[in-house]
């Protein structure tokens, strides 16, 4: 492992530690949970919309 990779590994570990234990970590976890929920709702809404358009198009005649 060269020096650059070792440095990047240490920085990523430090960032992970700060993310888990640092200031704002609770808010970050809440924000990730909210974002995951929003993504799920948008995905399901898109699937339902596409299915509805397909059903409408097939039964339009």
CORTA-V787183 format. One record per residue. N is the residue number from 0. RES is the residue in one letter. BURIAL is 1 if it has 16 or more other ideal C-beta (glycine too) atoms within 10 Angstrom, else 0. Layout:
BEGIN
N;RES;BURIAL / N;RES;BURIAL
END
This chain:
BEGIN
0;X;0 / 1;X;0 / 2;X;0 / 3;X;0 / 4;X;0 / 5;X;0 / 6;X;0 / 7;X;0 / 8;X;0 / 9;X;0 / 10;X;0 / 11;X;0 / 12;X;0 / 13;X;0 / 14;X;0 / 15;X;0 / 16;X;0 / 17;X;0 / 18;X;0 / 19;X;0 / 20;X;0 / 21;X;0 / 22;X;0 / 23;X;0 / 24;X;0 / 25;X;0 / 26;X;0 / 27;X;0 / 28;X;0 / 29;X;0 / 30;X;0 / 31;X;0 / 32;X;0 / 33;X;0 / 34;X;0 / 35;X;0 / 36;X;0 / 37;X;0 / 38;X;0 / 39;X;0 / 40;X;0 / 41;X;0 / 42;X;0 / 43;X;0 / 44;X;0 / 45;X;0 / 46;X;0 / 47;X;0 / 48;X;0 / 49;X;0 / 50;X;0 / 51;X;0 / 52;X;0 / 53;X;0 / 54;X;0 / 55;X;0 / 56;X;0 / 57;X;0 / 58;X;0 / 59;X;0 / 60;X;0
END
